[in-house]
Amino acid sequence: MRSSAPTVTIGKHTVGNALVLHARERISSEAQSLALAVAHDADNEIVVLDLHDDLPVGIWESVAGALHRRRRGGIRLVVCGARQDTSVLAGQWLSDRLGRPVVAPYGHLIRGASGALFVHAAEGSGWVRYQPGRPPHWEAKRYPRPDWDAAAAEFLPTSAHGAVEPLPAGVWIRDGRDEAAVRAHWQLLASSVPCQPQAFTVVLGCPGTPPLPLDDVARFWRGIGDEGRDRARFVQYGPVQLPEGEVLGQALADLLERPIACFTGVPVGKPERPRIHTVAEDGALGWQVLVRELGYRPRAGANVAAPLPQILSYRAPLMLGEAAGPRVYRYADDAVVEIVQSGLWLRDATAPRYADRIRARVADPRHPALIVDDAEPARVARLRELAEDLAARLDPPTRDRCTLHLASALVPVAPRVAPAAGELTDGLTYRFSAADLALDEAPATVAPPAGEVTGLTVPSPELKTLGSGSRGRAGGSLQPAATPGPPPASDLPVSLPPPPGAGRTAEVPLWEESVAPVSPAVVTTAPARSRHETAPAPAPASVEADENALPLRVAPTTHRPQQHSEPSVLPPETAERVLVALDRARPQGPMSFQADPDPDARGLPTPAGLAEERAWLRGTLTREFDAAASSVSRLLSEYPGFQADPDTMVDAVAVRLYLSAVGDGLDEALREGDVGPQVPFARCVAAGLRRLPSHRGATSLVSDLTAEEVARIRDRGVLTDWGFTHALTEPPLNLPGELDVLIWSMTARRTRLLEPEDDRRAESRVVFLPGTSFKVLDAVLPGPDVRGRLLLRELAADEPDRGRVPFDDLALNSLSRAMEQVGSAGSFSRISPAAATRFGAVPGLRR
């Protein structure tokens, strides 16, 4: 039966392409700006809910009333001023209430360039369509949705430190070790680079981080379909590992064995015609290039010269004059100007024999080049005069950066017979300032040695790898995207986009970035040792390396990990002592609430990293670790493109051990708040869980508490558990107890990938990490013929306790709806007795 909640007055105004509903007297600047910028939606009515945290009771009925009598069709819902999960719950509620489809963001809503709306958070984030009486389904990552959208929808690892992260304009493949630099540059790319319907921008590298290996790009490439490949435009934003003397586009074409297209810089501005700018080493934008896109073809053989890059698109300023050929313009009756990668080339109408070498010269990210041809010495004075006139007509930003070069200084040719009057000295670079443009100044006659030139730069005829030298080469610098329209004459086809979620399954792990910064020495795979080779530290004599395990063995240590204060780990003498310590019988006492433990007793990774904890785990539980590592390594090898580094492998095995009988008693030990062997074990488990997919939605467990105990929980309001909390995403069928505990999850990790292969396996298990807090939404006390009920909501890590908030009501309604659908769902979790004990602990309690 529909509740009769009171309604409140809300305002509604049409702003731009959206209907804005606001609870306050005035529309907020955030909602107004968003409504004015958002693009028209031909299929849905765009509704912006301008909310705030202290919403009055009945706000949602008022919203439904404002929309109920409007035109039929779908609703695209955007919520301002509330937490991200508000739109998820409100979308389903409004769809059921109004009988209309609702498309709402699932994740953080990020405004991109030119009004694009991009949704990004955990796995499965994006625009989700809710329909009355039907389960929600993923629709897109971006609005408006480009043709290649599904190819750039998920965060995926590519190596120990590399990852693919979605952007509004496409994806970014980068090294993630410098989290501060990655965060700053991601914000810049997300807000500046436009989403182009026909151009899938693939940004490579991050300024200030180690060079990106090409293997990371290849792994990403293997995971996308033709619709993403045909529209891909690579952009170099940071250093990339390349063969010496090679440019990015050619290296990619040879590696991927197909034609490749690259932007010559970073695209910024409007999606229909963005500007392309070079990028400095620190990520700052440089000059606006003329050549926008370059196409590269694979070499015909290993020792065959690379073909000349093909210019796919370019811009030509009107001042260049009448077109005289492809990218060639008649600037004067006796001279032409040609658009080349590095800038502009003034020459005679007939191109010299070294023309392709000039055309192949890559752009300098700092300075556009104005090249004066000197094949005929007698013509140099005239061409220099025209070059100075052309430079003076360039726009001020380009003119201030422009440098003048002789063709012979860039491409060495045979010595000329005689110098001409007014000839520029070979090898010198002239900057176009007022003094430099004076014709009456005598030119230098001898080029000073490199290092002695003051105020002038010497162009380098030889280019090194992008990771160590200039990054403004063709295909390496960041440029704006090409304008949508008929494709240029090339063999780069265009195909339809893939279906949503193509290439992904619900059980493929995210394997996110490392939990704590780790030095390169830690993550490097250790050389494989023979069975008879002496290890750095003694190991149990009865244990030998498993031949099927990956070569990731960490030498056992005989010292305990160093913590912030007192040592938190006992000496790892034997596995038996550790297992007995974890699984010792603990007397059952009256219910109490957990106290916050000291940092050294918490089962969470620390800023110091986990190198010693991982070594302790390998060295102490050696037999158990090797047995689990063999099956885990085979399991992970089934996922193409995923490479498990040593740290990832140890963390994954830790999760498998914890879910098995080895982990019995770990949570009880953590909840006691003492220092002991449970701490390094739990920290490795937490690191492994953080790499698994998250679950957002209703979860449940069953406990056996008295009415008095449930009343104490209700009065406390917030529960924090310092052990791992286990729950199920499907209703439990055979768990003992008279208290149903339902939890609205935001970050619980799905463990199906690493579940044990015995009777302790639980297919629909999710696990909350230590330190997670839960807010009590409602409680029904158990009694005779009355089954108890406890409804909780997971609190975000940075969410303050502000009493009742609107999101509580939405979560409560969703949990109530989940309980009502239990009987008709037809899907239940049957848990074996061996695993049932993990699903009976109410978070935050000690018994």
Disulfide bonds with the S-S distance in Angstrom:
none
